[in-house]
Amino acid sequence: MTTIASPYFTRGLRGLVAAALVAGAAQTASAQITFAGSNVYRFNGVGAYTSTAVLPGAGGLTIRNTGFDFTTDNTGFSGFGGNANGFGSVSLGSAGQNFNGNFVDMIVSFTNPTTANQSFSALVRGNLLVTNTGLVIDWQPRTVSNIPFSNGPGSGTYDLNVFQTGINKNQTVDVQGYVVATTTTTTPEPASLALVATGLVGLVGIGRRRVKTS
């Protein structure tokens, strides 16, 4: 007598494993993810967005695109800005005018990571506030949360955070901030694994048939 596995046993096993995976819990983890993209700007809502925008009047305020390409660490965190790798550079001349009440709109466009081959763009507005030595650009919103991606590698979300940009007269600074990315994976829950084990016991008892051999 030879015992072989029934096709019902095989089908039942596949069904149990599939059910356990479906019932698995979504787990979060961090990984190294590369972010890349560029920016365009315009002052006071006037005209088209361009890679270099100049505020008319005395004082010489200019913001220009530098492009960005950086990779997070193993925790999913990375700062940006510095070494022309931020969301642009801002140059201020003699600041011979009152900048209060002016603003600059910045569109940040990510070419990586993306979702379903679609890039993500965020509109951030910077209100200009005069200081004793120059001015501050107060970006709002400072945080854009839960931006989805699917090719990070893997899928997940990230938060974009932009710092205030302080600049003195006759100075050039970068727009800085940081991102925090979280990837999402699915793993079976312990209860689901126990379900598989219990089901296997039952299948072993009923899923065999005996075949006579000569």
C-alpha atoms as an extended CHARMM CRD file, in Angstrom:
* protein
*
       214  EXT
         1         1  MET       CA              0.0000000000        0.0000000000        0.0000000000  PROA      1               0.0000000000
         2         2  THR       CA              1.3080000000        3.4250000000       -0.9720000000  PROA      2               0.0000000000
         3         3  THR       CA             -0.0870000000        6.6840000000        0.3860000000  PROA      3               0.0000000000
         4         4  ILE       CA             -0.1000000000        9.7540000000       -1.8570000000  PROA      4               0.0000000000
         5         5  ALA       CA             -1.4430000000       13.2430000000       -1.3230000000  PROA      5               0.0000000000
         6         6  SER       CA             -4.9390000000       13.9100000000       -2.5700000000  PROA      6               0.0000000000
         7         7  PRO       CA             -5.4790000000       16.8410000000       -4.9590000000  PROA      7               0.0000000000
         8         8  TYR       CA             -7.9560000000       18.0960000000       -2.3550000000  PROA      8               0.0000000000
         9         9  PHE       CA             -5.1060000000       18.2730000000        0.1330000000  PROA      9               0.0000000000
        10        10  THR       CA             -3.0250000000       20.3950000000       -2.2370000000  PROA      10              0.0000000000
        11        11  ARG       CA             -5.9110000000       22.7070000000       -3.0140000000  PROA      11              0.0000000000
        12        12  GLY       CA             -6.7650000000       23.0550000000        0.6560000000  PROA      12              0.0000000000
        13        13  LEU       CA             -3.1810000000       23.9000000000        1.5370000000  PROA      13              0.0000000000
        14        14  ARG       CA             -3.0310000000       26.6170000000       -1.0840000000  PROA      14              0.0000000000
        15        15  GLY       CA             -6.3020000000       28.0440000000        0.1430000000  PROA      15              0.0000000000
        16        16  LEU       CA             -5.1360000000       28.2250000000        3.7410000000  PROA      16              0.0000000000
        17        17  VAL       CA             -1.8640000000       29.9460000000        2.8540000000  PROA      17              0.0000000000
        18        18  ALA       CA             -3.6720000000       32.4390000000        0.6340000000  PROA      18              0.0000000000
        19        19  ALA       CA             -6.1680000000       33.1960000000        3.3760000000  PROA      19              0.0000000000
        20        20  ALA       CA             -3.3840000000       33.7590000000        5.8770000000  PROA      20              0.0000000000
        21        21  LEU       CA             -1.6130000000       36.1760000000        3.5480000000  PROA      21              0.0000000000
        22        22  VAL       CA             -4.7980000000       38.1170000000        2.8850000000  PROA      22              0.0000000000
        23        23  ALA       CA             -5.4000000000       38.3250000000        6.6150000000  PROA      23              0.0000000000
        24        24  GLY       CA             -1.8390000000       39.5220000000        7.1630000000  PROA      24              0.0000000000
        25        25  ALA       CA             -1.2930000000       42.8180000000        8.8560000000  PROA      25              0.0000000000
        26        26  ALA       CA              0.2230000000       45.8140000000        7.0860000000  PROA      26              0.0000000000
        27        27  GLN       CA              3.6220000000       46.4470000000        8.6090000000  PROA      27              0.0000000000
        28        28  THR       CA              5.7090000000       49.5860000000        8.1980000000  PROA      28              0.0000000000
        29        29  ALA       CA              9.4350000000       49.7800000000        7.7560000000  PROA      29              0.0000000000
        30        30  SER       CA             12.0140000000       52.2260000000        6.5100000000  PROA      30              0.0000000000
        31        31  ALA       CA             14.3910000000       51.9080000000        3.5970000000  PROA      31              0.0000000000
        32        32  GLN       CA             16.7790000000       53.9700000000        1.5240000000  PROA      32              0.0000000000
        33        33  ILE       CA             14.7940000000       55.8890000000       -1.1000000000  PROA      33              0.0000000000
        34        34  THR       CA             16.1110000000       58.3140000000       -3.7030000000  PROA      34              0.0000000000
        35        35  PHE       CA             14.2590000000       61.5890000000       -4.1840000000  PROA      35              0.0000000000
        36        36  ALA       CA             14.7620000000       63.6820000000       -7.3130000000  PROA      36              0.0000000000
        37        37  GLY       CA             13.0050000000       66.5790000000       -8.9790000000  PROA      37              0.0000000000
        38        38  SER       CA             12.9610000000       70.3090000000       -9.6220000000  PROA      38              0.0000000000
        39        39  ASN       CA             11.0400000000       73.4980000000       -8.8220000000  PROA      39              0.0000000000
        40        40  VAL       CA              9.4260000000       76.5040000000      -10.4730000000  PROA      40              0.0000000000
        41        41  TYR       CA              8.3860000000       79.8280000000       -8.9090000000  PROA      41              0.0000000000
        42        42  ARG       CA              6.4760000000       83.0610000000       -9.3210000000  PROA      42              0.0000000000
        43        43  PHE       CA              6.0660000000       86.1510000000       -7.1430000000  PROA      43              0.0000000000
        44        44  ASN       CA              2.7150000000       87.5210000000       -5.9660000000  PROA      44              0.0000000000
        45        45  GLY       CA              0.6690000000       85.2140000000       -8.2180000000  PROA      45              0.0000000000
        46        46  VAL       CA              1.6440000000       87.1440000000      -11.3480000000  PROA      46              0.0000000000
        47        47  GLY       CA              2.7370000000       85.5850000000      -14.6340000000  PROA      47              0.0000000000
        48        48  ALA       CA              3.8430000000       82.0650000000      -15.4640000000  PROA      48              0.0000000000
        49        49  TYR       CA              5.8790000000       79.7910000000      -13.2470000000  PROA      49              0.0000000000
        50        50  THR       CA              9.5530000000       79.8140000000      -14.2320000000  PROA      50              0.0000000000
        51        51  SER       CA             12.7760000000       78.2000000000      -13.0490000000  PROA      51              0.0000000000
        52        52  THR       CA             14.0940000000       81.6640000000      -12.0850000000  PROA      52              0.0000000000
        53        53  ALA       CA             11.8330000000       84.3410000000      -10.6080000000  PROA      53              0.0000000000
        54        54  VAL       CA             12.7650000000       87.9320000000       -9.7800000000  PROA      54              0.0000000000
        55        55  LEU       CA             10.7240000000       90.2430000000       -7.5580000000  PROA      55              0.0000000000
        56        56  PRO       CA             10.5200000000       93.6390000000       -9.3010000000  PROA      56              0.0000000000
        57        57  GLY       CA             11.7820000000       96.6780000000       -7.4550000000  PROA      57              0.0000000000
        58        58  ALA       CA             14.8490000000       97.7350000000       -5.5160000000  PROA      58              0.0000000000
        59        59  GLY       CA             16.5770000000       95.1770000000       -3.3520000000  PROA      59              0.0000000000
        60        60  GLY       CA             17.2680000000       92.3860000000       -5.8280000000  PROA      60              0.0000000000
        61        61  LEU       CA             15.3320000000       89.3290000000       -4.5860000000  PROA      61              0.0000000000
        62        62  THR       CA             15.7660000000       86.2980000000       -6.8550000000  PROA      62              0.0000000000
        63        63  ILE       CA             14.8970000000       82.6220000000       -6.4280000000  PROA      63              0.0000000000
        64        64  ARG       CA             16.1350000000       80.0100000000       -8.8620000000  PROA      64              0.0000000000
        65        65  ASN       CA             15.8440000000       76.2660000000       -9.3220000000  PROA      65              0.0000000000
        66        66  THR       CA             18.8580000000       74.1370000000       -8.4080000000  PROA      66              0.0000000000
        67        67  GLY       CA             17.2350000000       70.7200000000       -8.7740000000  PROA      67              0.0000000000
        68        68  PHE       CA             17.5610000000       68.0300000000       -6.1220000000  PROA      68              0.0000000000
        69        69  ASP       CA             18.7230000000       64.4290000000       -5.9770000000  PROA      69              0.0000000000
        70        70  PHE       CA             19.2950000000       62.8440000000       -2.5680000000  PROA      70              0.0000000000
        71        71  THR       CA             18.8830000000       59.4710000000       -0.8730000000  PROA      71              0.0000000000
        72        72  THR       CA             17.4630000000       58.8360000000        2.5760000000  PROA      72              0.0000000000
        73        73  ASP       CA             19.2980000000       56.8620000000        5.2280000000  PROA      73              0.0000000000
        74        74  ASN       CA             18.1540000000       53.4600000000        6.4730000000  PROA      74              0.0000000000
        75        75  THR       CA             15.5290000000       55.0980000000        8.6880000000  PROA      75              0.0000000000
        76        76  GLY       CA             13.8740000000       56.8150000000        5.7070000000  PROA      76              0.0000000000
        77        77  PHE       CA             15.1460000000       60.2900000000        6.7170000000  PROA      77              0.0000000000
        78        78  SER       CA             17.1050000000       62.8270000000        4.7040000000  PROA      78              0.0000000000
        79        79  GLY       CA             17.6550000000       66.5360000000        4.8810000000  PROA      79              0.0000000000
        80        80  PHE       CA             17.9870000000       68.5970000000        1.7090000000  PROA      80              0.0000000000
        81        81  GLY       CA             19.5740000000       71.9260000000        0.9280000000  PROA      81              0.0000000000
        82        82  GLY       CA             23.1890000000       72.9480000000        0.7230000000  PROA      82              0.0000000000
        83        83  ASN       CA             25.6190000000       72.3790000000       -2.1340000000  PROA      83              0.0000000000
        84        84  ALA       CA             22.9220000000       73.4120000000       -4.6340000000  PROA      84              0.0000000000
        85        85  ASN       CA             20.8640000000       70.3320000000       -3.7640000000  PROA      85              0.0000000000
        86        86  GLY       CA             17.7320000000       71.8340000000       -2.3060000000  PROA      86              0.0000000000
        87        87  PHE       CA             14.4540000000       73.3550000000       -3.3920000000  PROA      87              0.0000000000
        88        88  GLY       CA             16.2220000000       76.3170000000       -4.9380000000  PROA      88              0.0000000000
        89        89  SER       CA             18.5670000000       79.1270000000       -3.9930000000  PROA      89              0.0000000000
        90        90  VAL       CA             17.4940000000       82.5920000000       -2.8770000000  PROA      90              0.0000000000
        91        91  SER       CA             19.6200000000       85.6900000000       -3.4920000000  PROA      91              0.0000000000
        92        92  LEU       CA             19.0480000000       89.0490000000       -1.8040000000  PROA      92              0.0000000000
        93        93  GLY       CA             20.7530000000       92.2970000000       -2.7890000000  PROA      93              0.0000000000
        94        94  SER       CA             20.7440000000       95.5220000000       -0.8170000000  PROA      94              0.0000000000
        95        95  ALA       CA             17.0960000000       95.0270000000        0.2820000000  PROA      95              0.0000000000
        96        96  GLY       CA             16.2120000000       98.6340000000       -0.4800000000  PROA      96              0.0000000000
        97        97  GLN       CA             12.4470000000       98.0210000000       -0.3840000000  PROA      97              0.0000000000
        98        98  ASN       CA              9.8170000000       96.8240000000        2.0490000000  PROA      98              0.0000000000
        99        99  PHE       CA              9.1320000000       93.1670000000        1.2480000000  PROA      99              0.0000000000
       100       100  ASN       CA              6.2970000000       92.7590000000        3.7520000000  PROA      100             0.0000000000
       101       101  GLY       CA              3.0790000000       91.6470000000        2.0660000000  PROA      101             0.0000000000
       102       102  ASN       CA              4.8610000000       90.0000000000       -0.8700000000  PROA      102             0.0000000000
       103       103  PHE       CA              4.9430000000       86.2420000000       -1.3920000000  PROA      103             0.0000000000
       104       104  VAL       CA              6.4710000000       83.6210000000       -3.6300000000  PROA      104             0.0000000000
       105       105  ASP       CA              4.7560000000       80.4270000000       -4.7810000000  PROA      105             0.0000000000
       106       106  MET       CA              6.9370000000       77.3580000000       -5.2780000000  PROA      106             0.0000000000
       107       107  ILE       CA              5.8620000000       74.1770000000       -7.0690000000  PROA      107             0.0000000000
       108       108  VAL       CA              7.9770000000       71.1930000000       -6.0490000000  PROA      108             0.0000000000
       109       109  SER       CA              7.8260000000       68.4060000000       -8.6480000000  PROA      109             0.0000000000
       110       110  PHE       CA              9.1250000000       64.9410000000       -7.8020000000  PROA      110             0.0000000000
       111       111  THR       CA             10.3170000000       62.7700000000      -10.6730000000  PROA      111             0.0000000000
       112       112  ASN       CA             11.2560000000       60.0680000000       -8.1490000000  PROA      112             0.0000000000
       113       113  PRO       CA              9.6510000000       58.3530000000       -6.3020000000  PROA      113             0.0000000000
       114       114  THR       CA              6.3310000000       58.2610000000       -8.1510000000  PROA      114             0.0000000000
       115       115  THR       CA              2.9750000000       56.5300000000       -7.9320000000  PROA      115             0.0000000000
       116       116  ALA       CA              1.6250000000       54.6070000000      -10.9380000000  PROA      116             0.0000000000
       117       117  ASN       CA              4.2300000000       56.3640000000      -13.1010000000  PROA      117             0.0000000000
       118       118  GLN       CA              2.7760000000       59.7400000000      -12.1180000000  PROA      118             0.0000000000
       119       119  SER       CA              4.9590000000       62.4060000000      -10.5460000000  PROA      119             0.0000000000
       120       120  PHE       CA              3.8270000000       64.3340000000       -7.4600000000  PROA      120             0.0000000000
       121       121  SER       CA              3.8050000000       68.1290000000       -7.2160000000  PROA      121             0.0000000000
       122       122  ALA       CA              3.2820000000       70.2470000000       -4.1140000000  PROA      122             0.0000000000
       123       123  LEU       CA              2.4600000000       73.9610000000       -4.0360000000  PROA      123             0.0000000000
       124       124  VAL       CA              4.0780000000       75.8080000000       -1.1480000000  PROA      124             0.0000000000
       125       125  ARG       CA              3.6970000000       79.5530000000       -0.5610000000  PROA      125             0.0000000000
       126       126  GLY       CA              6.4160000000       81.6330000000        1.0470000000  PROA      126             0.0000000000
       127       127  ASN       CA              5.3540000000       84.8550000000        2.7490000000  PROA      127             0.0000000000
       128       128  LEU       CA              8.0960000000       87.5030000000        2.9070000000  PROA      128             0.0000000000
       129       129  LEU       CA              8.8230000000       89.0220000000        6.3080000000  PROA      129             0.0000000000
       130       130  VAL       CA             11.3680000000       91.8100000000        6.7340000000  PROA      130             0.0000000000
       131       131  THR       CA             14.0330000000       91.4620000000        9.4590000000  PROA      131             0.0000000000
       132       132  ASN       CA             16.7180000000       93.8340000000       10.7210000000  PROA      132             0.0000000000
       133       133  THR       CA             19.3440000000       92.1850000000        8.5260000000  PROA      133             0.0000000000
       134       134  GLY       CA             17.3090000000       91.0050000000        5.5400000000  PROA      134             0.0000000000
       135       135  LEU       CA             14.1650000000       88.9200000000        5.3640000000  PROA      135             0.0000000000
       136       136  VAL       CA             12.5600000000       85.5670000000        6.1520000000  PROA      136             0.0000000000
       137       137  ILE       CA             10.5140000000       83.4450000000        3.7560000000  PROA      137             0.0000000000
       138       138  ASP       CA              7.8680000000       81.6640000000        5.8210000000  PROA      138             0.0000000000
       139       139  TRP       CA              6.7690000000       78.6440000000        3.7680000000  PROA      139             0.0000000000
       140       140  GLN       CA              3.2050000000       77.3660000000        4.1930000000  PROA      140             0.0000000000
       141       141  PRO       CA              2.3080000000       74.6430000000        4.5920000000  PROA      141             0.0000000000
       142       142  ARG       CA              5.5800000000       73.6920000000        6.2030000000  PROA      142             0.0000000000
       143       143  THR       CA              4.6210000000       70.0150000000        6.1130000000  PROA      143             0.0000000000
       144       144  VAL       CA              2.9000000000       68.0210000000        3.3610000000  PROA      144             0.0000000000
       145       145  SER       CA              2.0480000000       64.6090000000        4.8100000000  PROA      145             0.0000000000
       146       146  ASN       CA              1.3100000000       61.1060000000        3.5330000000  PROA      146             0.0000000000
       147       147  ILE       CA              2.4070000000       61.5510000000       -0.0670000000  PROA      147             0.0000000000
       148       148  PRO       CA              2.0350000000       58.0910000000       -1.6690000000  PROA      148             0.0000000000
       149       149  PHE       CA              4.6550000000       56.3450000000       -3.7840000000  PROA      149             0.0000000000
       150       150  SER       CA              4.8840000000       52.9030000000       -5.3550000000  PROA      150             0.0000000000
       151       151  ASN       CA              8.4030000000       52.6160000000       -6.7390000000  PROA      151             0.0000000000
       152       152  GLY       CA             10.5940000000       53.5720000000       -3.8350000000  PROA      152             0.0000000000
       153       153  PRO       CA             11.5300000000       50.5670000000       -4.1090000000  PROA      153             0.0000000000
       154       154  GLY       CA              8.2860000000       49.1630000000       -2.8360000000  PROA      154             0.0000000000
       155       155  SER       CA              5.3510000000       51.3260000000       -1.8480000000  PROA      155             0.0000000000
       156       156  GLY       CA              4.6240000000       53.6280000000        1.0450000000  PROA      156             0.0000000000
       157       157  THR       CA              4.2870000000       57.2890000000        1.9460000000  PROA      157             0.0000000000
       158       158  TYR       CA              6.5630000000       60.2030000000        2.7730000000  PROA      158             0.0000000000
       159       159  ASP       CA              6.2630000000       63.5570000000        4.5180000000  PROA      159             0.0000000000
       160       160  LEU       CA              7.7880000000       66.6950000000        3.0490000000  PROA      160             0.0000000000
       161       161  ASN       CA              8.9410000000       69.4370000000        5.4420000000  PROA      161             0.0000000000
       162       162  VAL       CA             10.2400000000       72.8690000000        4.3910000000  PROA      162             0.0000000000
       163       163  PHE       CA             12.1360000000       75.1340000000        6.7810000000  PROA      163             0.0000000000
       164       164  GLN       CA             11.7940000000       78.9020000000        6.9840000000  PROA      164             0.0000000000
       165       165  THR       CA             14.3820000000       80.5220000000        4.7420000000  PROA      165             0.0000000000
       166       166  GLY       CA             16.3100000000       83.3120000000        6.4430000000  PROA      166             0.0000000000
       167       167  ILE       CA             18.5390000000       85.4940000000        4.2860000000  PROA      167             0.0000000000
       168       168  ASN       CA             20.6760000000       88.5400000000        4.9710000000  PROA      168             0.0000000000
       169       169  LYS       CA             21.4050000000       91.4030000000        2.6010000000  PROA      169             0.0000000000
       170       170  ASN       CA             23.8630000000       90.5700000000       -0.1970000000  PROA      170             0.0000000000
       171       171  GLN       CA             23.6240000000       86.8410000000        0.5340000000  PROA      171             0.0000000000
       172       172  THR       CA             22.5830000000       83.6360000000       -1.2720000000  PROA      172             0.0000000000
       173       173  VAL       CA             21.0830000000       80.7000000000        0.6570000000  PROA      173             0.0000000000
       174       174  ASP       CA             19.3760000000       77.4070000000       -0.1920000000  PROA      174             0.0000000000
       175       175  VAL       CA             15.7840000000       76.4580000000        0.5520000000  PROA      175             0.0000000000
       176       176  GLN       CA             16.1510000000       73.6150000000        3.0540000000  PROA      176             0.0000000000
       177       177  GLY       CA             14.0630000000       70.9930000000        4.7840000000  PROA      177             0.0000000000
       178       178  TYR       CA             13.7700000000       67.2280000000        5.1290000000  PROA      178             0.0000000000
       179       179  VAL       CA             11.7260000000       64.1990000000        4.0990000000  PROA      179             0.0000000000
       180       180  VAL       CA             10.6970000000       61.1500000000        6.1170000000  PROA      180             0.0000000000
       181       181  ALA       CA              9.6790000000       58.0830000000        4.0990000000  PROA      181             0.0000000000
       182       182  THR       CA              7.9950000000       54.8850000000        5.2660000000  PROA      182             0.0000000000
       183       183  THR       CA              7.5970000000       51.7680000000        3.1560000000  PROA      183             0.0000000000
       184       184  THR       CA              4.6800000000       49.3780000000        3.6300000000  PROA      184             0.0000000000
       185       185  THR       CA              4.8750000000       45.5880000000        3.5980000000  PROA      185             0.0000000000
       186       186  THR       CA              2.3340000000       42.8590000000        4.3630000000  PROA      186             0.0000000000
       187       187  THR       CA              3.2120000000       39.9350000000        6.6420000000  PROA      187             0.0000000000
       188       188  PRO       CA              1.0000000000       37.1850000000        8.0850000000  PROA      188             0.0000000000
       189       189  GLU       CA             -0.2950000000       37.7970000000       11.5840000000  PROA      189             0.0000000000
       190       190  PRO       CA              0.4890000000       35.1520000000       14.2580000000  PROA      190             0.0000000000
       191       191  ALA       CA             -3.2030000000       34.2820000000       14.3880000000  PROA      191             0.0000000000
       192       192  SER       CA             -3.2020000000       33.6710000000       10.6470000000  PROA      192             0.0000000000
       193       193  LEU       CA             -0.1980000000       31.3980000000       10.9240000000  PROA      193             0.0000000000
       194       194  ALA       CA             -1.9670000000       29.4640000000       13.6750000000  PROA      194             0.0000000000
       195       195  LEU       CA             -4.9230000000       29.0800000000       11.3190000000  PROA      195             0.0000000000
       196       196  VAL       CA             -2.6590000000       27.4470000000        8.7530000000  PROA      196             0.0000000000
       197       197  ALA       CA             -1.2450000000       25.0440000000       11.3370000000  PROA      197             0.0000000000
       198       198  THR       CA             -4.7030000000       24.0480000000       12.5830000000  PROA      198             0.0000000000
       199       199  GLY       CA             -5.9710000000       23.5470000000        9.0630000000  PROA      199             0.0000000000
       200       200  LEU       CA             -3.0250000000       21.3760000000        8.1460000000  PROA      200             0.0000000000
       201       201  VAL       CA             -3.8530000000       18.9880000000       10.9920000000  PROA      201             0.0000000000
       202       202  GLY       CA             -7.3320000000       18.5440000000        9.5730000000  PROA      202             0.0000000000
       203       203  LEU       CA             -6.1170000000       18.1650000000        6.0190000000  PROA      203             0.0000000000
       204       204  VAL       CA             -3.6220000000       15.4780000000        6.9570000000  PROA      204             0.0000000000
       205       205  GLY       CA             -6.4470000000       13.4500000000        8.4980000000  PROA      205             0.0000000000
       206       206  ILE       CA             -8.7850000000       13.5890000000        5.5110000000  PROA      206             0.0000000000
       207       207  GLY       CA             -6.6260000000       14.4560000000        2.5650000000  PROA      207             0.0000000000
       208       208  ARG       CA             -4.9980000000       11.1410000000        1.7890000000  PROA      208             0.0000000000
       209       209  ARG       CA             -6.1430000000        8.2590000000       -0.2940000000  PROA      209             0.0000000000
       210       210  ARG       CA             -4.6520000000        4.8140000000       -0.5240000000  PROA      210             0.0000000000
       211       211  VAL       CA             -3.7370000000        3.1140000000       -3.7980000000  PROA      211             0.0000000000
       212       212  LYS       CA             -3.0440000000       -0.6320000000       -4.1340000000  PROA      212             0.0000000000
       213       213  THR       CA              0.2880000000       -1.5650000000       -5.6550000000  PROA      213             0.0000000000
       214       214  SER       CA              1.1250000000       -4.9380000000       -7.2090000000  PROA      214             0.0000000000
